Amino acid sequence: MNMIVAVDKNWAIGKQGRLLVRIPNDIKLFREETTGKVVIMGRKTFESLPDRAPLKDRVNIVLTANREMYIKGVLVCHSIEAAMESLKEYKEEDIFIIGGESIYKQFLPLCKTIHVTYIDYTYEADTYFPDLDKEKEWYLAEKSEEQTYFDLIYEFRKYKRV
C-alpha cells in the first residue's frame, strides 16, 4: 500500500481543509501515480476536490463516520476495517492513501511506500504528516533533483519501510 502527499519543511500538509500550494508537476505526478488505481481519502479531503466529484479513472474510497453519506461513483466506508475488506480485490501496489491527516495516520502502519513532494518552504498550517526523517521504520529510498516553481524549491522523494 502507498501514500502520496505534499509537505512543507515542517511536514505540514494543509490549512483549513486546503492544500498549502498547488505545484503543476506535483499534480502531474499525483495523476500519473494514481490513475487506474485505488485512492482512499477522508470525507474532508473528498469535499476539497474540484466540484466534490470522484477523481476520474480511479476507484475512489471515502472514509467517514457519517452513515447517511452516499456519493455517486464512490465507495463509502465507515471504518478502516470496512475499507480494508473492500481492498482485498486489489493489488497492494495499486492502493494509494491520499489524505487527510487522520487517514494518513490510521493507514501509515499498513503502508510500504510513501511518495512525498517535499517543498523547501514553511507555510502557516493546521494539518501535518508524520516527519518520516525522524521515523525509525522509514528510510529515504529515492530523491529527485531539486525543481523550481516560481520561487519555490521542491523535490520528489520516495520513502520505504525498513
SVG drawing of the C-alpha trace seen along z (x, -y; Angstrom):
<svg xmlns="http://www.w3.org/2000/svg" viewBox="-28 -33 47 43">
<polyline fill="none" stroke="black" stroke-width="0.4" points="0.0,0.0 1.2,-3.5 0.7,-7.0 1.2,-10.2 1.5,-13.6 3.0,-17.1 4.6,-18.5 6.5,-21.7 9.7,-21.9 7.7,-21.2 5.8,-18.3 2.7,-20.5 0.1,-19.4 -2.8,-21.8 -4.7,-24.7 -8.4,-25.0 -9.1,-22.0 -7.0,-23.2 -3.6,-22.3 -0.8,-24.6 0.2,-25.2 -0.6,-23.8 2.5,-22.9 1.7,-21.7 4.4,-19.0 3.2,-17.7 -0.4,-17.5 1.0,-15.7 2.9,-13.2 -0.2,-12.6 -2.2,-11.9 0.4,-9.7 0.8,-7.6 -2.9,-7.2 -4.7,-7.0 -6.1,-3.5 -5.5,-2.8 -7.5,-2.9 -7.4,-6.1 -8.5,-6.3 -9.4,-9.6 -11.4,-11.0 -14.6,-13.0 -12.9,-16.4 -10.4,-15.5 -13.1,-14.4 -15.1,-17.6 -12.0,-19.6 -11.8,-18.0 -12.9,-20.1 -16.7,-20.0 -16.7,-17.5 -16.5,-14.8 -14.7,-11.5 -11.2,-11.5 -11.5,-10.4 -10.2,-7.0 -9.7,-5.8 -11.6,-3.7 -12.5,-6.3 -13.0,-5.2 -14.1,-7.7 -13.9,-7.0 -16.5,-8.8 -18.3,-8.3 -21.5,-9.6 -23.6,-6.5 -26.0,-8.6 -23.4,-9.7 -23.9,-8.5 -21.7,-9.7 -22.3,-8.6 -19.3,-6.8 -17.6,-6.4 -17.4,-3.5 -18.2,-5.0 -16.7,-3.1 -17.3,-3.8 -14.2,-2.2 -10.7,-1.3 -11.8,2.4 -14.5,1.9 -12.1,0.1 -9.5,3.0 -12.2,5.5 -13.1,3.6 -9.4,3.5 -8.9,7.3 -9.6,7.5 -6.9,5.0 -3.1,5.4 -1.4,3.8 0.8,1.6 -2.3,0.2 -3.7,-1.3 -2.9,-5.0 -3.8,-6.8 -4.3,-10.5 -5.3,-12.2 -6.1,-13.9 -4.2,-13.9 -6.2,-11.4 -6.5,-9.0 -2.7,-9.2 -2.1,-8.4 -4.5,-5.5 -3.1,-3.8 0.6,-4.6 1.3,-1.3 -0.1,0.5 1.9,-1.2 5.2,-0.2 5.9,-3.2 5.3,-6.9 5.6,-9.4 6.5,-12.8 6.7,-16.1 9.0,-18.0 8.6,-21.8 11.6,-23.8 9.3,-26.4 7.4,-26.9 3.7,-27.6 1.1,-28.5 -0.7,-25.3 -3.1,-23.3 -2.6,-19.7 0.6,-17.7 2.1,-14.5 4.5,-12.5 8.1,-13.6 9.5,-10.5 13.1,-11.7 12.5,-11.2 10.7,-7.8 13.0,-4.8 10.9,-2.5 11.2,-4.6 14.2,-5.5 14.6,-7.8 15.0,-5.4 14.9,-7.9 15.1,-11.6 14.8,-13.7 16.9,-16.7 15.7,-20.0 13.0,-21.6 11.5,-25.1 8.1,-26.5 8.4,-30.3 10.4,-30.9 9.6,-27.6 12.2,-24.8 10.9,-21.3 11.9,-17.7 10.1,-14.3 11.1,-11.8 10.2,-8.1 10.3,-6.6 10.3,-2.9 9.5,-1.0 12.6,0.7"/>
</svg>
